[in-house]
Amino acid sequence: MRVKLPIYSGWVKQQLMWLLLSMLGLIFIYPKTGLDQRLIAPYFDVVNQQFSLKNTWLLKTVLHTGLKYGLIFVALIALLVGVIGSLYIPLKPYQQRLFWVFALMLVSTSAVSLLKHHSMHGCPNDLMQYGGHLPSLQLFDAQPVGVAMGKCFPGGHASGGFALMAFYFAFRDVKPKFARSMLMLSLTLGFVMGWSQMMRGEHFLSHNLWSAWVVWATCLACQPLLFTQQIKRNVSQ
């Protein structure tokens, strides 16, 4: 029996279309809006040339450090529950999917981290216009000679929240209501985490939007592998 691969499914084609359109919007339309500068302007102290909320307890300890480790905990719990699925029969049907949640969260955040590590773009508080030492560069500008890499694009912190999209991709065909709820949670949490970093002068909105795009694209790229595992498991049963 021939199996229709997911790359040809209507859902995947729709996802690819939205990915492409959103990428074009981020490249050609968003930079012309000036939203990056306008949205972080209220948090920049022009007199003292600094982001005065950078080290506040709520933003730094709770919304940055706390949520980062909280999401690492979620990924590890998914892995642990997947392992327990071998022993606890009611969890057995979801065992592989929970492993995939862990894997997708790890891979998608790692993809963002890798891009960030090799990025020439600086964080707002590192840019000259905000009291820093780096020039402000457009998305496809060349690296200026003698200028250090900014290593601040896309937004790494927000990717932790967006990584909860993994639940949507792993469960959408068997638990659609749960999957959609997790998708909404991932978007909400990702943008909350991203906005908190904007208030601290650590990222622009565009950094967070690209972070969401990379996580989304990574999860979709891994979807055929998840699909193949499901087919193999169904055949073996």
N, C-alpha and C positions, 0 to 999 in steps of 0.2 A: 504493500500500500504506500502510495506516495504521500509524503507529509508536506504540507504547505509551510515553508519557512516564514518566520515572523517578518523578515525584511520585505515580504510581499503583502503583508496584511494591511488593511485599511488604517488600523490604529497606528502602526509604525510609520506609514506614509504621512499620516497627519502630523505625527510628532516631528518627523523630519522637515515637513513644510514649515511648522511653527519655529523650529530651531533656526532654519535658514532665514525666515522673515525677521525674527528677533535679532539675529546676528547682523543682518543688513541695517536694521534700525539702530543698533548700538554703534555700528561703524559710521554710518552716513548721516543719521538724523540726530541722535542724542548729543553728540559733541557741539552741535550748533545751538542747543537750547540754553547753555550756560548754567544748567541746573547744579552741576558739581559745586561751582563757586557760590552760587546763591544759597544753597541749602546748608552749607557749613559756615557761612558768614556770621550768623547769630552766635556761634560758639567761639569765635575768634576775638580776642581782646586786642584791638588795634593799638591801644595806648602802650600796653606791655608786650605786644608782639608775641602772644602765646595763646594756646587753647587752655583757658583757665579751668575747664572741667576734666582735664587729662587724668589727674590722679585722685579724683573723688572716689570715695569708697564704693558707692553704688555702681558706677561705671567700670571701675578697674577691678574690684574684688568680686562683686556679684555677677555683673553682666559679662565680664571678660573671663576672669579666672574660673569663677564658679560654674558658668554655663559650659565653658570648654571642657572641664573635667566631668560635668554632668553628662555631656553627650558621649564622651569616651566611655562612661559607665553604661550608657544605653547600648552602645555597640557591643560591649563585653557581655552584657546581660543577654542580648540576642544570641551571641555565640554560646553562652552557658546554657540557655534554654534549648538551643539546638542540640547540644550534647545530651542534655537530659531527655530529649525526645527519643533517644534510643532505649530508655528505661521506662518512660511514662507513655503508655499507649495513646492517650488522647492528643498528645503533642506530635506523635509520629508523622501524621500527614503534613505537618508544617516544618519538619526538621530541616530539610534541604533549603527551604525558603528562608528560614532564620539564619542559616549559614550564609546565604546570599545577601541578606541584610547586612551582616557584619562585613562581608567582602566588599559590597558596594559602598558602604560608608567609608571603609578604609581606602579603597581605590579612588573614589571621587575626591575625597579630601587630600589625598596624596597628589592627585593630578593638579589641584589648585596650588598646593604647596610647591610643587616642582616648577610650575609656571611663575609663581611669585619669586622663587629663589633666583630665577634667571631673568627677572624683569628689570629694565632700566628705569622704570617709573618710581618716583619717590612718594612717600606718604605726604599728606598735606603739611604736617608740621616739620617736614624736612625741606620743603620748597622755599625759595627765596621770598616769595610773596607773603609767606606766613612766618617769616623770621628764621627760616632754615638756610641751607647752603646749596641746595640742588636746584637746577632749572626746571621749569614746568614744561613737559614734553607732550606732544600729541601722540596718539596711539601708535602710529607707524613712523614716527620720527627716528632718525639715526642716533645712535649713542654718541653724544659729543665727546671729542677727544679730551682725555684728562679728567673726565667727570665720572665719579663713582656710580655704580649701579644702585638704584633706589630700593629694589627688592620689595616692592609694596603693591604689586598688581598681579592677579586679582586679590580680592579681600579674603584672607585666610580664615579669619575668625568667623565670618558669616557662613563660610562653607560648612562649618560644623552643623549649623542649623539646617541648611539646605540639604545636607547629607541624609536627613530623615526621609527624603524622597525615596530612598532605598526601599522603605516599607511599601510605598505605592507600586514600584516596579516589581517587587517580589510577590505581592498579594493581590494585585488588581484583578486577576482572573478568577480567584477563588473567594476573596473577601472584599468585594468592590466598595462597600460602604466604609469599612475599616481603612482600605487603601486610600480612598478620597479624603477621609478625615486626617490621615497621616500626611497626605500631600498638603492640605491646608495648614496643618501644624508646622510642617517643614518650611513653608513659605513665610508664615508669620514669624516663626522663631528666627529664621535666617535674616529677615529684614529688621527685626528687633535687635539682634546681635550686630548687624551691619550698621544700623543707625547709631547704636551706642558708640561704635568706633568712630563714626563721623563726628559725634559730639566731642570725642577726645582728640580729634585732629589726626586720627590714624588712617582714615580712608575717605575717599569720595564715594558718592552714590554709584558712580559708574564701576568702581572696583567691586562693589557688592553685586551689581547687576551681572557683571561678567562672571563672578563667582557662581551665581545661580545658574548661568548658562553652561559653564563648564561641568558642574555637577550633573545637571540635566543631560547634557550630551554624553557624559561618561556612563551614566546609568543606562541610557538608551543604547549605547554602543555595546554594552555587556548583555543586553537583552537576548540576543540570539544564543549566547552561551547558556543562559538560564533556561531558555526554551528547549535547547538540545538536551540538557540534563533532565528536564521534565519528560521529554519523549522517551529517553532511555529508561527512565524509571517506570513509566507506564508500560513499555514493551516488556520489561523484566517481570512486571506483575501479571 
